[in-house]
């Protein structure tokens, strides 16, 4: 697996591994299989691991910590704070106040069993707290995240789902290494809403989460009933009603091109994200070794300019039917 460089010289594997689904939101899998998947990823050179305190909640960081024990030096470890949840799993709100940031970081370090985090993201922006207070400096005081860097607890800072102006303000008070935001064939708003232009202007790397459209772009789902009853995707607009069939029709077009390229639909979708620039790193999630290996093979799929134009013609920006989150979730992005 080759590497790519995000902002501030942070070198990561050109594809990462999203670990969320190993502990939360998706059904199936086991801890043993999840641990095996992480170990296989490291063996393959996929060393950029992504987790968050809210996943589980809290259990995913512990899982990742167990998986990398004895192999910490091989890993670029990313985690996040900001979506506060109770031990029982209830969502308590979004927080970016300094006291909470410090406490969240210490808790993540303990659960992960490490002495530093390589990339620490604010998961969602707290509209009640100036971004300068969360990230860098305001009125001569050191911001909470910058303080963590000074203390050696964190190496690089990141934001997730932030608006262009927020990114600029944060970067002005402390260098931001990466922005993590959804980007895939069916979620392309970053190309037109100023986010991509902003991070490239500032030299900030782009980490694309859900590059497979929460699994929809793999072609594994052919009807709504394919989703387990406790799977959170049942509540996602793009998986519901007429949207499901409209989006499935788009995936069928991708499948035709993928077959011609000797690839799976998921490999083509990942190759498309990776073709968007050397500053872009997708972090597809899986808890199964076989899917991990399939995803990794996308790094060897080469898309020509003609291929990219053809993909664009059958799956243009904005073609996906439905919002990417329910109404409540959409309110928390682009702040």
N, C-alpha and C positions, 0 to 999 in steps of 0.2 A: 504494500500500500504506500503510495507516494504521500507527500506532505504538501500543505498549503500554509501560507502565513496570513494570519489575521492582523489586526492593528497592534501597534506597539511591539512588533516583532514576535508575537505569540505564534509558534509553529505547532500545527496540529496535523493529525492524519487527514487526508483529503475527504474522508467520510468519517463521521462519528457514529456513535451508538446512543440512541435515546432510550433511557432505561425506565421511563414512566410506566409503560404498560406491564412491566414485570410485577408491579405492586398495586396498581390502581386503574380504574376506569374501564379496562378491557377484561373480558373473562378468559378463563383457561390458563394453562401453564402451571408450572410448579417452581418452587424455590430452587430445586436441584437443576432443573432445565435452565432457569434464569442464570444461575451461577455458571453453568457450563457454557452458556451463550457469551457471557462476559469474558470467560477464560479463552474461548475460541476467538473472540474478537481481538484480544490482546495478542494471541499467537499469530493472527493474520496481519497484525500491524494497525488494526483499528484501535487506536489508543486514546481517542478523544471521547470521554464518557460524560453523558449529561444526565443529571438528576435534579431534584429540588426537595426542599423540606416538606412541601405540601403533598408530595406523592406518597400515598399510603393512608393517612398522612404519616410521615416520619420513617416509615418502614423501608422505603426505597433507598434512602441514604445508608441505612444500616446494612441492607443487602449489598449495595455497591462497596461499602467498606469491607465487608467480609470477602467479597470477590477479589479485591485488589490487595488484600493483606499479603505482604511478602513481595508484591510487584509494584509498589507505589512509584518507583522511579520510572516505570514504563508508561505511566498514565498522565495525560493532561486532564485534570479533574475539574468539571464544571458543576456548580450547583446554584440554587436560586433561593431568594427570600422574597417576602412581600405579600403572598397570598396566605393570610393567617387562617389556620384551621385548629380545631380542638382535637384532643386525643381521640374523640369519638368520630371525627371526620367532618363535623359541621364547619361550614365556611363562616368565618368571623369578620371578614373584611380585608381590605388592602391597607398595608401599613408601610410607611417609609420614614417614620420618625427615628431620630438617632438612637434613642434608647432601645427601640425594638431591633434595629439593624445590628447593633452590637450583640444583643442577646441571641438573635437568630444565628449569627455567625458562630458564636461560641458553641451553640447547641449542634449546629451542623458539623463542626470540627469533631465534636465528641462522638456523634453518631457515625461519622465516616471513619473515625479512628486515625486521623491524620493531623499533622501540625500546620498545614497550610492548604488553601484552596487555590488552584491555578487560575480559575476564571469565576468570579462571583457576580451574578446577575441580580438586578432588581427585576423580579418576575413580572410585576405590573406596577405602573406608576401611581403613587398615592396623590390624588389631586389636592389633598388638604395640606400637603407638605411641600415647600419649595424644593425643586430638584437639587438645588445647590446644597440644601441642608442634608439631603440624603447622600449625595455623591461627593461633593467637593468642598466648597467653602462659601460661607455667607457671613457678611459683616465681620470679616477677620477671624472667624472661627473655622476649625478644620471639620469638614463634613464627615459623616459616619463611615462611609465606604473608603474614603481616602485615609481615614484614621486606621482602618484595618490593614491597608497596604503598608502604612508606616510601621505598624506593629508587627509586620511579617506574617500576619494570618492569611493574607490574600495577596496574590501576585498581580492579577489583572482584573479590571472592572468591566462589567457589561450591563446592558439594558435589554429589556424585552418588550416588544410591542409599544415602543415609545413613538411619539410624534416627532416630526422633523425639528420643530423649535425646541422641544424638550431635549432632544439629542444634542443640539447645538449648545444649549445652556449647560448641560452636564459636562460635555467635552471641554467647555471653556474653563471649568474649574478643576477638572482632573481628566487626564487622558482616558478615553473609553476604547477598549480593545475590540469589542464585538457587540453587535446588535443581534439578538435572536428574535426572529419574527417568522411567521408562517409564509412560506413561498413554495409553490408547486405549480403544476400545470393548471390546477383549478383554483388557485389563490394567487393572483398576480397584481394585486393592488399596489404593492410596493414599487412597481415599475412606473406608476403614474401619479402617486400621491406625494412624491417628494422624498420618501424615506430612502430609497436606493440612491438617489442623487446626493442626498445629504451625507450618508455614510461614506460614499466614495470621495466626495469632496474633502471630508475630514480624515480620510485614511483609516476608517473603522471597518473591520471585517464583518461579513454577513454570515450568520449561522441560520440555516433554513430548517425550521422544525416542521413536522408533518409534511415532508416532501412527497409522501405517497398518499396525500389526501385522507389521512386516518384510515389507510388501508383500502380505500375505494379504488384508487388507481391501480391496484394489483390485479383487479378483475376477479377477485375471489368471491365478491358478493354479487349475486344475480337477482336477488329479491330481498325486500325488507326483512322477511322472516329468517334470512340467513344470519342475522345478528342475534346473539344470545339475549334472552329476556332481560338480563341485568347489565347489558352493555350500554354505556352512556351514549354511544352513537345513535341509539334509537331516539334520543332527544335533540339530535343535531338536524337543523333544517334541510341540509343537503341529502340526508338519508330518508327523508319523509315524503309521502304522497307522490305527486307528479314529479317532484324534483329528482326522486330516485331514478326513475326511468330516463329522464332527460340527461342526467349525468352518466347513466349507464351507456346511453347511446354514444356519448363522447368517448368513453373508455373503449368501446368497441372499435372506434376509429384508431385509437392508439394501439390497440392489439394488432390491427392489420399492419401498421408500420413496424411494430416490434417484431412480428413474425418475419417480415422481410429482412430485418437486421439480424436475425438469429438470436433475438433477445426476448425476455419476458416483458409484459407491460410495466412491471415495477422497475425493471432494469432500464427501460427506455425513459421512464419518468424521472428516475434518479440521474441518468446521464444528461437529461435536459437541464436539470438544476445545476449540475456540475459544469455544464457548458456555458452557463451565464457569466462566468468569470473566475479567475484564480483566487479572488477574494471571497468566494462563496463556498461554504462547506455545509452539505446536508447532514442531518442527524436522524436517519430513519430509525424508528423504534421496532424492536422485536424481542420476543422472549424465547425464540426457537432457533437452534443452531442452523437448521436447513434454510430458514429464511434469511438469516444473517449471511450465510455463504452466497445465497442468490443475490442479495443486495450488493455485497462486495464486488461481485462480478460486473456490476454496472460501471465500475471504474475503467473497465476495458472496452466499453461500448463507445465507439467514436461516431459522433454526429457531424456530418458535413453542413455547410451553410444551406445546401439544398434540403437536407434532412430537417434542419431547424425551421426553414420556411414552410415545409410541408406540414410539420407538426403544428406550427402556428396557424396554418390555414384550416386544419380540422379541429383545433382546440385553441381558439384565440383567447386573448385576455378578456375576462368577464363572461366567458361562455358558461361557466358552471351555474347551475340553478340553485337558488337559495343562499342565505347568508351562511357564513362559516361557523358562527356561534348563534345560540338563541339570543334574544334581545338583551338579557342581562349581561351575557358575556361580551357582546359587541360594545356595550358601554364602557368596558374596561380596556379597550385597545385604542391606540393612537392618542394617548393623553400626553 
